[in-house]
């Protein structure tokens, strides 16, 4: 279908959602559907999410990634629970959390990131050794002196 055929429908959200559902059954990518409808990709993706349309192998939105990482890092949720809440795969959440932890370790410097789990006496199980939190506290104390 051409872009011209869909431009007049964009005003009615329910019709757009039904078109997204129909086109997704035909395995058309959300970016292509958004182009056909004359919508921004992010808007079409949000409409699809609200309608419960799922896409295999789709990249998670930045808001989903941020919510999942925040849930694991700040709120202490398990990776599985954070993935379920954000609506993305467990492996994707694990990958983004590990990437964030590695970048935090690299910012501090002198810390080695590994997949091996270590145990900090204060903070428990950690993937970065020495513990990033302990290193940050020590760095802050050194700057204060």
C-alpha positions in Angstrom: 0.0 0.0 0.0 1.2 3.5 -0.7 1.8 6.3 1.6 -1.0 8.3 0.0 -3.6 5.7 0.9 -2.9 6.0 4.6 -2.3 9.7 5.1 -6.0 10.6 5.5 -6.4 7.9 8.3 -3.7 9.3 10.6 -6.3 11.5 12.4 -8.2 8.6 13.9 -6.0 6.7 16.4 -8.3 3.6 16.6 -8.1 3.2 12.8 -4.3 3.6 12.9 -4.0 0.9 15.6 -6.1 -1.5 13.5 -3.9 -0.8 10.5 -0.8 -1.4 12.6 -2.3 -4.7 13.8 -3.2 -5.8 10.3 0.1 -4.9 8.8 2.0 -6.5 11.7 0.2 -9.8 11.0 1.7 -9.6 7.5 5.1 -9.3 9.3 5.7 -5.7 8.1 8.3 -3.8 10.3 7.0 -1.0 12.4 9.3 1.5 10.7 7.7 0.6 7.3 4.2 0.9 8.8 5.1 4.3 10.3 6.4 5.5 6.9 3.2 4.3 5.2 1.0 6.1 7.7 3.1 9.3 7.7 3.8 8.9 11.4 7.1 9.2 13.4 8.4 5.7 14.1 8.3 6.4 17.9 4.6 7.3 17.7 3.7 4.2 15.7 5.7 2.0 18.1 3.9 3.5 21.1 0.5 2.9 19.5 1.5 -0.7 18.7 2.7 -1.2 22.3 -0.6 0.2 23.7 -2.5 -2.1 21.4 -0.6 -5.1 22.6 1.1 -5.7 19.2 4.5 -7.4 19.7 7.3 -7.6 17.2 9.8 -10.4 17.3 13.4 -9.2 17.1 12.4 -5.5 17.5 14.8 -3.2 19.3 13.5 -1.9 22.6 12.7 1.8 22.9 15.1 3.9 24.9 12.4 4.5 27.5 12.0 0.7 28.0 15.7 0.2 28.4 16.0 3.1 30.8 13.1 1.8 32.9 14.5 -1.7 33.0 18.0 -0.6 33.9 16.7 1.8 36.6 14.6 -1.0 38.1 17.6 -3.3 38.3 20.2 -0.8 39.4 18.3 1.6 41.7 15.2 -0.4 42.8 17.0 -3.8 43.1 14.5 -5.8 41.0 15.7 -9.0 39.4 16.6 -8.8 35.7 13.6 -11.1 35.0 11.1 -8.9 36.8 12.5 -5.7 35.3 12.3 -7.3 31.8 8.7 -8.3 32.4 7.7 -4.9 33.7 9.4 -3.1 30.8 8.1 -5.5 28.1 11.5 -6.5 26.7 13.5 -9.7 26.8 15.5 -10.8 29.8 18.7 -11.2 27.8 18.3 -7.6 26.5 17.9 -6.3 30.0 20.9 -8.3 31.2 23.0 -6.9 28.3 22.1 -3.3 29.0 22.6 -3.6 32.8 26.1 -5.2 32.2 26.9 -2.4 29.7 25.9 0.2 32.3 28.0 -1.4 35.0 31.0 -1.7 32.7 30.7 2.0 31.7 30.5 3.0 35.4 33.6 0.9 36.2 35.5 2.5 33.3 34.6 6.0 34.6 36.1 5.3 38.0 39.3 3.8 36.5 41.6 1.1 37.9 38.7 -1.3 38.1 38.3 -4.4 36.1 34.9 -5.5 34.7 34.3 -9.3 34.5 31.4 -11.6 34.1 32.6 -13.5 37.2 30.6 -12.7 40.3 32.5 -11.3 43.3 31.3 -10.7 46.8 31.7 -7.3 48.5 31.4 -7.5 52.3 29.3 -4.3 52.3 27.3 -4.5 49.0 27.0 -8.2 48.4 27.2 -9.8 45.0 28.9 -7.6 42.4 30.2 -8.1 38.8 32.8 -5.4 39.1 35.8 -5.8 41.3 36.7 -3.9 43.4 33.1 -2.9 44.2 32.2 0.2 42.3 30.3 1.7 45.3 33.2 1.2 47.6 35.6 2.7 45.0 33.3 5.7 44.6 33.1 6.2 48.4 36.9 6.0 48.6 37.3 8.5 45.7 34.9 10.9 47.2 36.7 10.7 50.6 40.1 11.3 48.8 38.7 14.4 47.0 37.3 15.8 50.3 40.7 15.7 52.0 
